[in-house]
Amino acid sequence: MIWAKRRFAYADYSPYFDRLEKLLLADPRAYRQFIMVSTKTDDPGVSDYWIGVPDRTFLTGFDGFEIVGEGDLPKEIDALHIGDATTDVFNSRFQLPH
């Protein structure tokens, strides 16, 4: 998987949510590898958004996202926007707050 990160205020991330959702629906066999999560920052209304895709070609259209390595992913996230929280692909990387 390829991971990328970008910071957004409020709902500014929504066009990228829509784009990732369309990619997922276009390739449902790889649904486990389409993930969007976020973590809050110290600035109210501002969050870091992390996306995971099967390969680099899926990042076309995600301008401003910086590619990051597996080691840069947050272990605990604040929100799951797209993804299946029941899969090993998700659970091996992330924890939702309890």
N, C-alpha and C positions, 0 to 999 in steps of 0.2 A: 504494500500500500504506500501511497504518497500522501504526506500530510502538509497542510499549509495553515497559516495563521494571519488574522487581520483584526484590528481593533475597530469597533463601531460604537456610535452613540445611539441609544434608543433603538428604533426600528430600522435604522439605515442598512442593516444586514439583509433585509427582506428580499431584495432582488437576487441575492446570492442563494438564499434559501430556496426561492422559486427555481433558480437555475439548477441547483443540486437535486431538487425533487424531480425535475424533468429528466435529468440524466439517470436517476434511479429508475424511474418508470420506463425509460427507453431500454434499460438493460437489467430487468428484474432478476435475472439469474445471479447477478453480482450484488444483490441488495445488501448483503452483510458488509460490503466494503464501501458503502456510501454513508458517511457519518458527518454530522454537524453537532458540535457541543460548544458550550460557552462557559467562561469563568468571569466572575465580577472583578472589577478593578477598584481602586480606592476612589475613583471619580464616580459620583452617582450618575446612573444612566449610561455608563460606559462599560463595555465588556469586551473581552478577547474572545474571538470566534475561531474555532479550529475545525477544519474540514479534512476528511479522509476520503480518498478516491482510489480506484483500482490501479491506475497508472497515470503518468504525467500528462498524457493527452487529454484527460478529463479536466485539467486545470485551465484549458482555454476558456476565456471569458470570465475568469476569476481575477480580474485586475486588482493589483494592490495586495494580493495575498503573497506572503513570504513562505517559501518551502522550508519546512523544519524537519528535524529528525525525530525518530521514535523517542529518544531520550529527552526531547524538549516538551513532550506532551504532559499536560497536567494529570496527576493521578486522581485528584478529586475535582469534579466539575460541578457547576451550579445548575446547568440545564442541558438536557438532551433535546435537540431540535429535530434531527433526522437520524435514524438508526434503530437497530433492534437491540435493546438492552438485555435480551436473553441469550445472545450469542457469545461464543468465546472471543470472537474478534473484538467485541465491545468490552466484555468483562475482563479480558486480559490487560486492558489498557486503562480503563476508567472506573471510578466509583462515584455514584450519586450520593449526595449528602443524606444522612439518616435523620 
